[in-house]
Amino acid sequence: MSEWLVRARRSPMAIVVGLVLVLLVVNLAITPEMLGPGQLPGTVKLLVPSVLAAMASVPSVMSGRGGIDLSVGPALGLVNVFLVGLLLPYGLGDALVAIPLLLALGSVIGLVNGLLVARLRLQPVVVTLGGYLVFSGVALVVLPQPASGVPSWIGTLSGAWLGGFLPLPVVFVLVAVAVWLVLRRLGAVNLILATGSEDRAAFTSGVRVPRVLCLAYATGGFFAALAGLALTVLIASGDPAAGRQYTLAAIAAVALGGNPLSGGRGTMTGPVLGAVALFLIQTLLSGARVSSLWIQVVYGLVLLGAICLNSSVGSRLTARPVEVPR
């Protein structure tokens, strides 16, 4: 048993993969029809915003300085509200106009966060907590209460491919994965990891740390905008409070996926699997008829457990002598 724990701590990815498999088996035992042709598209559609919210949290965490982005949830909610409460009433709801504007909105939100962190050297938690409050307030100003009515292309995206087997919102995840792969190909992901590991060493090596930080947060904002679009497809309405629930879940998914919240290491695959695990926990609670009020408690416990499990790995990998500049 102790040998298994040692191996698990050395490979956090193995833990989340095993957890997903176990949760999937238990869910199927309680609700066998969950992956049936009738329910699978709806199940995946519910999962997509959570996966994208987790992906949106990854770049800022990787960039270090305690880059936990608390504004991811309100940012994706703001995208939902802007589409329904602002763009659509002013005749800007066409897909060719609305989608680029909303993706730009998410990117700008992330860029502003990155500029405050990089240029003013403010703590990311403080900056994004301010963003959480600001974006939540703006969403309420634009749309004080939930409102129905969405563009026709949102209804189209609520459909499915492959004879109704694969829901169309998966395309948002594919776009996010493609962007991340391009950034990896260009070496930007390695620069983000280098900055998160030790920004002073990265700077002395020629890395333009402020630009890298801005890129990391802007990328997270772009992914949050995709999550907002997926959320709009899911609820087919505008709701100023709908995005807030994704903040804690996204952070928990990153930690559960094996990415240290201190930055400098990690993958995108782990947090995606972490989001799947949290979703399966939620469906398990629903299948067991446990009150949905407990889900935030579960998210908090998962976050604390994941941090404790990964802390020994992080301490061993980061406990290296630091040279003090003279």
Contacts in CASP RR format, 6 or more apart in sequence:
PFRMAT RR
TARGET T0000
AUTHOR 0000-0000-0000
METHOD contacts of the structure
MODEL  1
MSEWLVRARRSPMAIVVGLVLVLLVVNLAITPEMLGPGQLPGTVKLLVPS
VLAAMASVPSVMSGRGGIDLSVGPALGLVNVFLVGLLLPYGLGDALVAIP
LLLALGSVIGLVNGLLVARLRLQPVVVTLGGYLVFSGVALVVLPQPASGV
PSWIGTLSGAWLGGFLPLPVVFVLVAVAVWLVLRRLGAVNLILATGSEDR
AAFTSGVRVPRVLCLAYATGGFFAALAGLALTVLIASGDPAAGRQYTLAA
IAAVALGGNPLSGGRGTMTGPVLGAVALFLIQTLLSGARVSSLWIQVVYG
LVLLGAICLNSSVGSRLTARPVEVPR
7 14 0 8 1.000
8 14 0 8 1.000
8 15 0 8 1.000
8 309 0 8 1.000
9 309 0 8 1.000
9 310 0 8 1.000
9 312 0 8 1.000
9 313 0 8 1.000
10 313 0 8 1.000
12 257 0 8 1.000
12 258 0 8 1.000
12 270 0 8 1.000
12 309 0 8 1.000
12 310 0 8 1.000
12 313 0 8 1.000
13 257 0 8 1.000
13 258 0 8 1.000
13 267 0 8 1.000
13 269 0 8 1.000
13 270 0 8 1.000
13 273 0 8 1.000
15 257 0 8 1.000
15 258 0 8 1.000
15 309 0 8 1.000
16 256 0 8 1.000
16 257 0 8 1.000
16 258 0 8 1.000
16 270 0 8 1.000
16 273 0 8 1.000
16 274 0 8 1.000
16 277 0 8 1.000
17 273 0 8 1.000
19 256 0 8 1.000
19 274 0 8 1.000
19 277 0 8 1.000
20 273 0 8 1.000
20 274 0 8 1.000
20 276 0 8 1.000
20 277 0 8 1.000
20 280 0 8 1.000
23 277 0 8 1.000
23 280 0 8 1.000
23 281 0 8 1.000
23 284 0 8 1.000
24 280 0 8 1.000
26 284 0 8 1.000
27 34 0 8 1.000
27 280 0 8 1.000
27 283 0 8 1.000
27 284 0 8 1.000
27 287 0 8 1.000
28 34 0 8 1.000
28 35 0 8 1.000
30 284 0 8 1.000
30 287 0 8 1.000
30 288 0 8 1.000
31 283 0 8 1.000
31 287 0 8 1.000
33 39 0 8 1.000
34 40 0 8 1.000
34 43 0 8 1.000
34 283 0 8 1.000
35 43 0 8 1.000
37 164 0 8 1.000
37 165 0 8 1.000
40 165 0 8 1.000
41 159 0 8 1.000
41 160 0 8 1.000
41 164 0 8 1.000
41 165 0 8 1.000
41 166 0 8 1.000
41 167 0 8 1.000
42 167 0 8 1.000
43 283 0 8 1.000
44 166 0 8 1.000
44 167 0 8 1.000
44 169 0 8 1.000
44 170 0 8 1.000
45 158 0 8 1.000
45 167 0 8 1.000
45 169 0 8 1.000
45 233 0 8 1.000
45 234 0 8 1.000
46 234 0 8 1.000
46 279 0 8 1.000
47 275 0 8 1.000
47 276 0 8 1.000
47 279 0 8 1.000
48 167 0 8 1.000
48 169 0 8 1.000
48 170 0 8 1.000
48 172 0 8 1.000
48 173 0 8 1.000
48 227 0 8 1.000
48 230 0 8 1.000
48 234 0 8 1.000
49 76 0 8 1.000
49 227 0 8 1.000
49 228 0 8 1.000
49 230 0 8 1.000
49 231 0 8 1.000
49 234 0 8 1.000
49 246 0 8 1.000
50 246 0 8 1.000
50 249 0 8 1.000
50 250 0 8 1.000
50 253 0 8 1.000
50 275 0 8 1.000
50 278 0 8 1.000
50 279 0 8 1.000
51 173 0 8 1.000
51 272 0 8 1.000
51 275 0 8 1.000
51 276 0 8 1.000
52 76 0 8 1.000
52 172 0 8 1.000
52 173 0 8 1.000
52 176 0 8 1.000
52 223 0 8 1.000
52 224 0 8 1.000
52 226 0 8 1.000
52 227 0 8 1.000
52 228 0 8 1.000
52 230 0 8 1.000
53 72 0 8 1.000
53 73 0 8 1.000
53 76 0 8 1.000
53 224 0 8 1.000
53 227 0 8 1.000
53 246 0 8 1.000
53 247 0 8 1.000
53 249 0 8 1.000
53 250 0 8 1.000
53 253 0 8 1.000
53 275 0 8 1.000
54 249 0 8 1.000
54 250 0 8 1.000
54 253 0 8 1.000
54 254 0 8 1.000
54 271 0 8 1.000
54 272 0 8 1.000
54 274 0 8 1.000
54 275 0 8 1.000
55 173 0 8 1.000
55 176 0 8 1.000
55 180 0 8 1.000
55 220 0 8 1.000
55 223 0 8 1.000
55 227 0 8 1.000
55 268 0 8 1.000
55 271 0 8 1.000
55 272 0 8 1.000
56 69 0 8 1.000
56 72 0 8 1.000
56 75 0 8 1.000
56 76 0 8 1.000
56 220 0 8 1.000
56 221 0 8 1.000
56 222 0 8 1.000
56 223 0 8 1.000
56 224 0 8 1.000
56 226 0 8 1.000
56 227 0 8 1.000
56 250 0 8 1.000
57 68 0 8 1.000
57 69 0 8 1.000
57 72 0 8 1.000
57 220 0 8 1.000
57 250 0 8 1.000
57 251 0 8 1.000
57 253 0 8 1.000
57 254 0 8 1.000
57 271 0 8 1.000
58 220 0 8 1.000
58 254 0 8 1.000
58 259 0 8 1.000
58 268 0 8 1.000
58 271 0 8 1.000
59 192 0 8 1.000
59 215 0 8 1.000
59 216 0 8 1.000
59 217 0 8 1.000
59 219 0 8 1.000
59 220 0 8 1.000
59 223 0 8 1.000
60 67 0 8 1.000
60 68 0 8 1.000
60 69 0 8 1.000
60 113 0 8 1.000
60 124 0 8 1.000
60 128 0 8 1.000
60 216 0 8 1.000
60 217 0 8 1.000
60 220 0 8 1.000
61 67 0 8 1.000
61 68 0 8 1.000
61 69 0 8 1.000
61 254 0 8 1.000
61 259 0 8 1.000
61 261 0 8 1.000
61 263 0 8 1.000
62 189 0 8 1.000
62 192 0 8 1.000
62 193 0 8 1.000
62 196 0 8 1.000
62 216 0 8 1.000
62 259 0 8 1.000
62 263 0 8 1.000
62 264 0 8 1.000
62 265 0 8 1.000
62 266 0 8 1.000
63 192 0 8 1.000
63 195 0 8 1.000
63 196 0 8 1.000
63 212 0 8 1.000
63 213 0 8 1.000
63 216 0 8 1.000
63 217 0 8 1.000
63 263 0 8 1.000
63 264 0 8 1.000
64 124 0 8 1.000
64 195 0 8 1.000
64 196 0 8 1.000
64 197 0 8 1.000
64 199 0 8 1.000
64 262 0 8 1.000
64 263 0 8 1.000
64 264 0 8 1.000
65 117 0 8 1.000
65 123 0 8 1.000
65 124 0 8 1.000
65 196 0 8 1.000
65 199 0 8 1.000
66 123 0 8 1.000
66 124 0 8 1.000
66 125 0 8 1.000
66 261 0 8 1.000
66 262 0 8 1.000
66 263 0 8 1.000
67 117 0 8 1.000
67 124 0 8 1.000
67 125 0 8 1.000
67 128 0 8 1.000
67 261 0 8 1.000
67 263 0 8 1.000
68 124 0 8 1.000
68 125 0 8 1.000
68 128 0 8 1.000
68 251 0 8 1.000
68 261 0 8 1.000
69 113 0 8 1.000
69 124 0 8 1.000
69 128 0 8 1.000
69 217 0 8 1.000
69 220 0 8 1.000
70 125 0 8 1.000
70 128 0 8 1.000
70 129 0 8 1.000
70 130 0 8 1.000
70 131 0 8 1.000
70 132 0 8 1.000
70 247 0 8 1.000
70 251 0 8 1.000
71 109 0 8 1.000
71 110 0 8 1.000
71 113 0 8 1.000
71 128 0 8 1.000
71 129 0 8 1.000
71 130 0 8 1.000
71 131 0 8 1.000
71 132 0 8 1.000
71 135 0 8 1.000
71 247 0 8 1.000
72 220 0 8 1.000
72 221 0 8 1.000
72 224 0 8 1.000
72 227 0 8 1.000
72 246 0 8 1.000
72 247 0 8 1.000
72 250 0 8 1.000
73 132 0 8 1.000
73 224 0 8 1.000
73 227 0 8 1.000
73 243 0 8 1.000
73 244 0 8 1.000
73 245 0 8 1.000
73 246 0 8 1.000
73 247 0 8 1.000
73 250 0 8 1.000
74 131 0 8 1.000
74 132 0 8 1.000
74 135 0 8 1.000
74 136 0 8 1.000
74 139 0 8 1.000
74 243 0 8 1.000
74 244 0 8 1.000
74 247 0 8 1.000
75 106 0 8 1.000
75 109 0 8 1.000
75 110 0 8 1.000
75 135 0 8 1.000
75 221 0 8 1.000
75 224 0 8 1.000
75 225 0 8 1.000
76 224 0 8 1.000
76 225 0 8 1.000
76 227 0 8 1.000
76 228 0 8 1.000
76 231 0 8 1.000
76 243 0 8 1.000
76 246 0 8 1.000
77 135 0 8 1.000
77 139 0 8 1.000
77 228 0 8 1.000
77 231 0 8 1.000
77 239 0 8 1.000
77 240 0 8 1.000
77 242 0 8 1.000
77 243 0 8 1.000
77 244 0 8 1.000
78 105 0 8 1.000
78 109 0 8 1.000
78 135 0 8 1.000
78 138 0 8 1.000
78 139 0 8 1.000
78 142 0 8 1.000
79 102 0 8 1.000
79 105 0 8 1.000
79 106 0 8 1.000
79 224 0 8 1.000
79 225 0 8 1.000
79 227 0 8 1.000
79 228 0 8 1.000
79 229 0 8 1.000
79 231 0 8 1.000
79 232 0 8 1.000
80 228 0 8 1.000
80 229 0 8 1.000
80 231 0 8 1.000
80 232 0 8 1.000
80 235 0 8 1.000
80 238 0 8 1.000
80 239 0 8 1.000
80 242 0 8 1.000
80 243 0 8 1.000
81 139 0 8 1.000
81 142 0 8 1.000
81 143 0 8 1.000
81 238 0 8 1.000
81 239 0 8 1.000
81 240 0 8 1.000
82 102 0 8 1.000
82 105 0 8 1.000
82 142 0 8 1.000
83 93 0 8 1.000
83 98 0 8 1.000
83 102 0 8 1.000
83 150 0 8 1.000
83 151 0 8 1.000
83 229 0 8 1.000
83 232 0 8 1.000
83 238 0 8 1.000
84 143 0 8 1.000
84 147 0 8 1.000
84 149 0 8 1.000
84 150 0 8 1.000
84 232 0 8 1.000
84 237 0 8 1.000
84 238 0 8 1.000
85 142 0 8 1.000
85 143 0 8 1.000
85 147 0 8 1.000
85 238 0 8 1.000
86 92 0 8 1.000
86 142 0 8 1.000
87 93 0 8 1.000
87 97 0 8 1.000
87 98 0 8 1.000
87 101 0 8 1.000
87 102 0 8 1.000
88 98 0 8 1.000
88 149 0 8 1.000
88 150 0 8 1.000
88 151 0 8 1.000
92 98 0 8 1.000
92 101 0 8 1.000
93 151 0 8 1.000
94 151 0 8 1.000
94 153 0 8 1.000
95 151 0 8 1.000
95 153 0 8 1.000
98 151 0 8 1.000
99 229 0 8 1.000
102 225 0 8 1.000
102 228 0 8 1.000
102 229 0 8 1.000
103 222 0 8 1.000
103 225 0 8 1.000
103 226 0 8 1.000
105 225 0 8 1.000
106 221 0 8 1.000
106 222 0 8 1.000
106 224 0 8 1.000
106 225 0 8 1.000
107 218 0 8 1.000
107 219 0 8 1.000
107 221 0 8 1.000
107 222 0 8 1.000
107 225 0 8 1.000
108 218 0 8 1.000
109 135 0 8 1.000
109 221 0 8 1.000
109 224 0 8 1.000
110 217 0 8 1.000
110 218 0 8 1.000
110 220 0 8 1.000
110 221 0 8 1.000
110 224 0 8 1.000
111 214 0 8 1.000
111 217 0 8 1.000
111 218 0 8 1.000
113 124 0 8 1.000
113 127 0 8 1.000
113 128 0 8 1.000
113 131 0 8 1.000
113 217 0 8 1.000
114 127 0 8 1.000
114 213 0 8 1.000
114 214 0 8 1.000
114 216 0 8 1.000
114 217 0 8 1.000
114 218 0 8 1.000
115 214 0 8 1.000
116 122 0 8 1.000
116 127 0 8 1.000
117 123 0 8 1.000
117 124 0 8 1.000
117 127 0 8 1.000
117 213 0 8 1.000
117 217 0 8 1.000
118 209 0 8 1.000
118 210 0 8 1.000
118 211 0 8 1.000
118 213 0 8 1.000
118 214 0 8 1.000
119 210 0 8 1.000
132 247 0 8 1.000
136 240 0 8 1.000
136 244 0 8 1.000
137 240 0 8 1.000
139 240 0 8 1.000
139 241 0 8 1.000
140 240 0 8 1.000
142 240 0 8 1.000
143 238 0 8 1.000
143 239 0 8 1.000
143 240 0 8 1.000
144 240 0 8 1.000
145 240 0 8 1.000
146 237 0 8 1.000
146 238 0 8 1.000
146 239 0 8 1.000
146 240 0 8 1.000
146 241 0 8 1.000
147 237 0 8 1.000
147 238 0 8 1.000
148 236 0 8 1.000
148 237 0 8 1.000
148 238 0 8 1.000
149 236 0 8 1.000
149 237 0 8 1.000
149 238 0 8 1.000
150 232 0 8 1.000
150 236 0 8 1.000
150 237 0 8 1.000
150 238 0 8 1.000
154 232 0 8 1.000
154 233 0 8 1.000
154 236 0 8 1.000
155 233 0 8 1.000
155 236 0 8 1.000
156 168 0 8 1.000
157 168 0 8 1.000
157 169 0 8 1.000
157 171 0 8 1.000
157 233 0 8 1.000
158 167 0 8 1.000
158 168 0 8 1.000
158 169 0 8 1.000
158 233 0 8 1.000
158 236 0 8 1.000
159 167 0 8 1.000
159 168 0 8 1.000
160 166 0 8 1.000
160 167 0 8 1.000
160 168 0 8 1.000
161 167 0 8 1.000
161 168 0 8 1.000
168 233 0 8 1.000
169 230 0 8 1.000
169 233 0 8 1.000
169 234 0 8 1.000
172 226 0 8 1.000
172 227 0 8 1.000
172 229 0 8 1.000
172 230 0 8 1.000
173 226 0 8 1.000
175 226 0 8 1.000
176 222 0 8 1.000
176 223 0 8 1.000
176 226 0 8 1.000
177 268 0 8 1.000
179 219 0 8 1.000
179 222 0 8 1.000
179 223 0 8 1.000
180 189 0 8 1.000
180 219 0 8 1.000
180 268 0 8 1.000
183 189 0 8 1.000
183 219 0 8 1.000
184 190 0 8 1.000
188 212 0 8 1.000
188 215 0 8 1.000
191 202 0 8 1.000
191 207 0 8 1.000
191 212 0 8 1.000
192 212 0 8 1.000
192 215 0 8 1.000
192 216 0 8 1.000
193 263 0 8 1.000
193 264 0 8 1.000
193 265 0 8 1.000
193 266 0 8 1.000
194 201 0 8 1.000
194 202 0 8 1.000
194 205 0 8 1.000
194 207 0 8 1.000
194 264 0 8 1.000
195 202 0 8 1.000
195 207 0 8 1.000
195 209 0 8 1.000
195 212 0 8 1.000
195 213 0 8 1.000
195 216 0 8 1.000
195 264 0 8 1.000
196 202 0 8 1.000
196 263 0 8 1.000
196 264 0 8 1.000
197 263 0 8 1.000
197 264 0 8 1.000
197 265 0 8 1.000
199 209 0 8 1.000
200 325 0 8 1.000
202 209 0 8 1.000
202 212 0 8 1.000
203 209 0 8 1.000
227 246 0 8 1.000
228 243 0 8 1.000
231 242 0 8 1.000
231 243 0 8 1.000
232 238 0 8 1.000
235 242 0 8 1.000
248 296 0 8 1.000
248 299 0 8 1.000
248 300 0 8 1.000
248 303 0 8 1.000
249 275 0 8 1.000
249 278 0 8 1.000
249 299 0 8 1.000
250 275 0 8 1.000
251 261 0 8 1.000
251 303 0 8 1.000
252 274 0 8 1.000
252 278 0 8 1.000
252 299 0 8 1.000
252 300 0 8 1.000
252 302 0 8 1.000
252 303 0 8 1.000
252 306 0 8 1.000
253 271 0 8 1.000
253 272 0 8 1.000
253 274 0 8 1.000
253 275 0 8 1.000
253 277 0 8 1.000
253 278 0 8 1.000
254 261 0 8 1.000
254 271 0 8 1.000
254 274 0 8 1.000
255 261 0 8 1.000
255 302 0 8 1.000
255 303 0 8 1.000
255 305 0 8 1.000
255 306 0 8 1.000
255 307 0 8 1.000
255 310 0 8 1.000
256 271 0 8 1.000
256 274 0 8 1.000
256 277 0 8 1.000
256 278 0 8 1.000
256 302 0 8 1.000
256 303 0 8 1.000
256 306 0 8 1.000
257 270 0 8 1.000
257 271 0 8 1.000
257 273 0 8 1.000
257 274 0 8 1.000
257 306 0 8 1.000
258 266 0 8 1.000
258 270 0 8 1.000
258 271 0 8 1.000
258 306 0 8 1.000
258 310 0 8 1.000
259 265 0 8 1.000
259 266 0 8 1.000
259 267 0 8 1.000
259 270 0 8 1.000
259 271 0 8 1.000
260 266 0 8 1.000
260 310 0 8 1.000
260 313 0 8 1.000
260 314 0 8 1.000
261 307 0 8 1.000
262 314 0 8 1.000
262 318 0 8 1.000
265 314 0 8 1.000
265 317 0 8 1.000
278 299 0 8 1.000
278 302 0 8 1.000
281 298 0 8 1.000
281 302 0 8 1.000
282 295 0 8 1.000
282 298 0 8 1.000
285 292 0 8 1.000
285 294 0 8 1.000
285 295 0 8 1.000
285 298 0 8 1.000
286 292 0 8 1.000
END
